[in-house]
Amino acid sequence: MIVEVQGLRRAFGDVRVLDGIDLAVPAGSVLAILGPNGAGKTTTVRILTTLLRPDGGTVRVAGYDVVREPRRVRAAISLTGQSAAVDGGQTGRENLVMVGRLMHLPGAQARRRADDLLDRFDLVTAASRRVATYSGGMRRRLDLAMSLIGRPRVIFLDEPTTGLDPGSRLDMWTAIRELVDDGTTVVLTTQYLEEADRLADQIVLIDGGRVAARGTAGELKRTVGGRRLAFTFPTPDSFARAAPLLPRGVPDPVELTISVPSDGTADDLRALLGALDGVPLATVTEHSPTLDDVFLTLVGHPGARARQEVSA
């Protein structure tokens, strides 16, 4: 395992942010860390990248202990944070060459590496433009390219596509998959469940500083059952009236939808519709479980704090 975490703990004052996290990431794979705001995702990444000391537990990255051997860890990794760390006053090529020189590459080698990465991330035509003129997606691609100058073994991506439009997000997903195809290990945190579904070989769901669930996307989806019925309501009032009538359901107040496990029979549908008698209903659709269902079932609403672990 290129990333090994056992019993990771961290508190800020009286608030315990991480309370016994275990992780194991094989080389050349993608681990996605999911969780609600404040669950401890970013704190975990900061510890794995030596930016924050743990209070307890052991953490090894690329074979090195993050507390005893932080310099060796830093030499083997790169970190792309939530905001693009690029210099808007320089061109794209100048940003890349600057990072190469900071990493003690000879000038000619830094320039060659910059050109290779500009080509890889489809930034050749914009290479001589000031980064201040780049779109958000271009700045994010340049940021990722800069993190690859030193050919890291492990890349940590903290919410890498936040704020990007759908097209730019797809471009980033393609770039990340290509990195993994080349043998790089990726650890990412994300708020986009589709992103984890598309990219991750393994998913860890953190809630309240502990692992609430882990496994592949398929394994996690199977934990919330087979088929599901999604009841969508026309108004917030009808949604609020329906929620207590469907106690098995997972409510989504943004979409005004309640997702309910179903055996797919007509009798089950009639029973659910009967429970909603008198409540206005917009649509009923059948669907397979999604990571949204997993997330909302385990951590998305009061009382859903069950701890469930799926062996990968």
N, C-alpha and C positions, 0 to 999 in steps of 0.2 A: 504494500500500500504506500502510495506516495504522500498521502495525508492521513495521519493517525491521531485521533483525539480521544482521550479517555477521561471521563469525570471532570470535564471542564467547568470551572466555577468562576464567577466574577460578580462582585457587588459594587454599587456606588452608594456609599453611606449605608443606610439601613435598607436600601432597595437591592434585592438579589436579582440580577439581570440574567445570569446563567447559573443553572442549578444542576450540574451533572450531565453535560452534553457529551455524547459519544459519536464519533464520525470515523468512517474508513473509506477512503477514496482510492480506487485502483488507478494506476498510471494510464494516461490516454483516454480518460473518460470525463463526463460532465456530471458534476453534482450540483443540483439546484437546492438552495435553502429558501424555504417559504415560511411565511408567518405573518400575523397581523402587525401593525405598527407597534413598536415597543417590545416585540417578542424576543429580541436579542440577536437578530441577524447581523446587523452591522457590527455589533460588539464582537461577535464571533469572528468575523472577517478581520477586524482590527487586531485581535489576538493572534490569529493565524499568520498575519503579515508583520508581526513584531511591533506594531504600533501601540500596543497596550499589553501590560503584563497580566497574566491570569492570577487569581487568588488561590487556585488549586487545580489539580488534575495535571495530565501530561499532554503535550502537543508536539508532534514531530511533523515537519514538512520537508520533503525531499531527503529524508533520512536524518535531519538535524533537529535538535531541540530548540524551540523558539525562545526559551529563556536563557539557556546556557550557550547557545550557538547562534545568536541572532544575525551576525554578519554572514554566516554561511547560508542561512535561510534567505536573507535578502538577495544574495548572489544568484539564487536559484528560482526566484519568483518575480512577478510583476503585479502591480495593483492598478486597476482602472476604477476610479471612484465614481460617485454619483454625478459629478460635474466634470466636464471635459477640461483637463489641465493642459491647455495649449496657450501659446503666446500669440494673441491676436495681431500684434505688431510685426511679427515675422511671417515669412511665407511658409507654406507647408513643408517644402524641402528644408528650409532653414531650421524649423522646429525639429525635424528628424535628425539632421546633422548635429545640431546642438546636443541632443540627448546622446547621440553616439560618442561625441567628444567627451561629454561628462562621464561616460562609461569607459573612457580611456582607449577608445578605438582610434587608430591612426586616421588622419584626415581623409586619405583616399578610401580606406575601408568604410569609414562612416558615410561618405558620399555614396559608395556603391550600395551599402545596406539601405540607405535612404531611398535610392532609386528603385531597388527591389520592392520595398514596401509600398512606395507610391503606386507602382504597377499593380501589386497584389490587391490593394484596396481601391483601385480605380480612381486614383487622385492625380494621375499624370498631367492631365490638362489643367488642373488647378494648382500644380506644384509651385508655380512662380507667383501666385496671388497671395496677398496678405490674408491670414486666416480670419481676420475680422470680417472678410467678405464671404466666408463659407456659410453654408446652411447648417442647421443643427445636426443633420445626419452626416454631413461631410466632416464637421468638427469631431463628432463621435468616432468616425472611422479613423481620422488622423490620430486621435487620442489612443485608440487601440493599437494602431501601427507603431506609435511611439513606445508603447509598452513591450513591443516585440523586438526592439533594437538589440537587446542583449540575449536573444534566444532563450527565454525563460522556460523552465521545465513545468512550472505551474503558474497559471494566470488567474488572479482573483478579480472578478467583475462585480462591482456593487451596483445593482440596478442599472445595467449598462444601456438600456433603451428607454429609460424614463424621459418623457417629453418629446420623443420622436414620433413623426407621423408614421402611418402603417407601412408605407413604402420603405422608409429609412430603417424601420424596425426589421423588415424582411431582409434588407441588405446586411444588417448586423448579424442576424441569425445565420445567414449564409457564411459570413466571415468566421463566426465562432465555430461552426461545424467544420470548416476547412482547417482551422487550427487543430481541432481534435483529430481529424483525419491524418494530420502530419505528426501525431503523437503527443501533442501538448495536452496537459490536464487542465481543465477549467472548473473553477468553483465560482458559482454565481449566486447572488441574491436577486430576487425579483418580486415585483408585485403583480406581474402579468402571468396568470396561471397557464395561458396558452403558450407562453414562452418556455415555461418549464416542461410542458407537455411535448413541445416540439424538439427541445434541445437535450433534455436531461436523460442520462442513463440511470441515475438514481435521484430520488427526491427525498429530502428530509423536511418535515413540517415541524417548526418550533413554535411553542406557545407557552408563555409564562416561564421562559428560561429553560424549558425541558423539551425533549423530543416527544411530540404528540403522535407522530406516525412516520414511517420510513418505508421505502420500497420503490419499485418502478412505477411509472404512471399507471400501467395496467393493473398492477397489484393494489395500488391505492384505490383505484376506481372500484375494484371488486369488493373492497371493504364496506362500501355503502350500498351494496346490493346490485341486483340485475337491472331490469328496466325501471324507468321512473316516469311519472306523469307530472308535467309542468302546468300548473293552473295559473293563468295570468288574469289580473283583475283590472277593471277600467279606471279605478280611482284609489287614492290612498285610503279612503274610508272603507271601501269594500275589501281592500287588502287587510286592513286592521281587523275587520269583522271576521274574516275567514281564518286568520292565523290560529286562533284557539280552537277552531273547529277541525283543524287538520294537525293534530298533535304529533304525527309521525313526519310531518313535512319540514323542509328546510326553507325558511323564508328569505327572500331577497327584496328588501324594501326599495332598492333603487329601481329594479325592473318590475316591481309589483307582482312578483312571481313566487309561488310556493311549489317546491319540487318534492314529490311524495313517492316513496318506493311502491312498486306495484308488481303483482304477479302476472299482469297482462290479461286477466280474464275480464269478461263483461260484468260478472258479479262484483268484482273489485271496483270497477269504474262506477257502477251504479251505486255502490255503497258510499264512495267518495262524493259523488254528485249529490247523493241524498243528505250527506252531512252538511253540504253547502246550500241546502234548500233555502231560497229567499235571499241569497247573497248574489249580487250581480257578478257575472263571470264573462270575461272577454274571449279567452281561448283556452283550449286544453290540447297539449301536444305530448307525444311520447318520445322519449329520448334515452340513449344510453347514459350511464353515469359519466360525469366530467370531473376534472379536478376542482371546479367550482363547487360541485356537490361535496367532494371530500373536504374541502376547506371549510365550507359553511357548516357541514355536519360536525366537524371536530372542534373548530374554534370560532365559527362565525356568528354564534348567537348565544345568549345566556343559557347556562346549563350544559352546553356542549363542550365539556372539558375532559371527555374520556381519553385515556391514554391507550393508544393502540399501535402495535409494532408489527410490521409485515416482514418476514424474512425474505431477503432478495435472492 
